[in-house]
Amino acid sequence: SNSLGMVAALKTIEIIERDSVIKHIWNLGSKLIDEVRAIINESGLPIEIHGPPPMPFFYFKNKAENQKMVNLFYTALIRHGVLMSPHHHSYISFRHSNDDIMYTITAVKKAVEFTKNGGF
């Protein structure tokens, strides 16, 4: 009675293997994390990156003390067209491209500058 679900699952696994989906999302996530980590380290902002490459999470140390920075950072990301949650991991999908990751890295760089300047 569940044969349709099994067929769909097998086809999904076939596509994931054929298109190297897992390798793709790990490569993009690794690129994002490496580039963002360099930006953050240079900035001196109290941000850590947690999670595996396909699921990065930008975490502000002492979040309660740094709430204004959290708000500035994530608001700036939204203003630059990147929606990430300050409370949860983000996700790299197979549909993301290298251009999408580069766009996100640029948005993070702008958000870091905005945050460092106190929103000005």
Secondary structure, DSSP 4 states (H G I P E B T S, - for coil): --HHHHHHHHHHHHHHHHTTHHHHHHHHHHHHHHHHHHHHHHHT-SEEEES-TTS-EEEETTTTTTHHHHHHHHHHHHHTT----TTS-----TT--HHHHHHHHHHHHHHHHHHHTTT-
